[in-house]
Protein backbone atom coordinates (compact mmCIF):
# COMPACT_ATOMS: atom_id res chain seq x y z
CA UNK A 1 0.00 0.00 0.00
CA UNK A 2 1.19 3.49 -0.82
CA UNK A 3 1.22 6.37 1.64
CA UNK A 4 1.37 10.05 0.82
CA UNK A 5 2.64 13.12 2.62
CA UNK A 6 1.05 16.24 1.21
CA UNK A 7 0.90 20.00 1.51
CA UNK A 8 -2.29 21.91 0.82
CA UNK A 9 -2.64 25.61 0.22
CA UNK A 10 -5.76 27.04 1.84
CA UNK A 11 -7.93 29.90 0.59
CA UNK A 12 -6.18 32.25 3.02
CA UNK A 13 -2.78 31.18 1.55
CA UNK A 14 -1.77 29.23 4.68
CA UNK A 15 -0.24 25.78 4.26
CA UNK A 16 -1.47 22.52 5.78
CA UNK A 17 0.60 19.32 5.92
CA UNK A 18 -0.86 15.85 6.34
CA UNK A 19 -0.52 12.20 5.36
CA UNK A 20 -2.88 9.55 4.03
CA UNK A 21 -3.06 6.28 2.16
CA UNK A 22 -5.69 7.67 -0.26
CA UNK A 23 -4.75 11.12 -1.49
CA UNK A 24 -7.79 11.69 -3.70
CA UNK A 25 -10.25 10.71 -0.96
CA UNK A 26 -8.44 12.83 1.64
CA UNK A 27 -8.39 15.90 -0.61
CA UNK A 28 -12.14 15.51 -1.13
CA UNK A 29 -12.61 15.27 2.65
CA UNK A 30 -10.63 18.47 3.17
CA UNK A 31 -12.74 20.33 0.62
CA UNK A 32 -16.21 18.85 0.92
CA UNK A 33 -16.91 16.65 3.94
CA UNK A 34 -17.59 17.33 7.59
CA UNK A 35 -14.80 14.84 8.35
CA UNK A 36 -12.11 17.10 6.92
CA UNK A 37 -9.59 18.61 9.33
CA UNK A 38 -11.00 21.58 11.23
CA UNK A 39 -8.06 23.74 10.10
CA UNK A 40 -8.89 23.26 6.42
CA UNK A 41 -12.65 23.13 6.92
CA UNK A 42 -12.72 26.81 7.84
CA UNK A 43 -10.25 27.76 5.08
CA UNK A 44 -11.84 26.13 2.04
CA UNK A 45 -11.24 25.65 -0.76
CA UNK A 46 -7.86 24.02 -0.48
CA UNK A 47 -5.63 22.84 -3.29
CA UNK A 48 -2.91 20.24 -3.39
CA UNK A 49 0.43 21.93 -4.02
CA UNK A 50 2.90 19.16 -3.12
CA UNK A 51 3.08 15.46 -2.30
CA UNK A 52 5.57 12.67 -1.76
CA UNK A 53 4.82 8.95 -2.10
CA UNK A 54 6.06 6.23 0.26
CA UNK A 55 5.55 2.49 0.45
CA UNK A 56 5.97 2.49 4.23
CA UNK A 57 3.54 4.16 6.66
CA UNK A 58 6.19 4.88 9.29
CA UNK A 59 8.45 6.62 6.78
CA UNK A 60 5.52 8.73 5.62
CA UNK A 61 4.61 9.71 9.19
CA UNK A 62 8.21 10.61 9.98
CA UNK A 63 8.40 12.73 6.85
CA UNK A 64 5.10 14.44 7.75
CA UNK A 65 6.56 15.42 11.13
CA UNK A 66 9.74 16.63 9.43
CA UNK A 67 7.79 18.84 7.02
CA UNK A 68 5.58 20.18 9.81
CA UNK A 69 8.77 21.30 11.55
CA UNK A 70 9.85 23.40 8.58
CA UNK A 71 9.29 27.13 8.44
CA UNK A 72 6.82 28.52 5.91
CA UNK A 73 9.74 29.73 3.80
CA UNK A 74 11.28 26.23 3.81
CA UNK A 75 7.92 24.66 2.86
CA UNK A 76 7.53 27.08 -0.04
CA UNK A 77 11.02 26.16 -1.26
CA UNK A 78 10.11 22.48 -0.98
CA UNK A 79 6.97 23.05 -3.04
CA UNK A 80 9.00 24.77 -5.76
Secondary structure, DSSP 8 states (H G I E B T S, - for coil): --EEEEEEE-TTS-EEEEEES-HHHHHHHHHH-TTS-HHHHTT---EEEEEEEES-HHHHHHHHHHHHTS-HHHHHHHH-
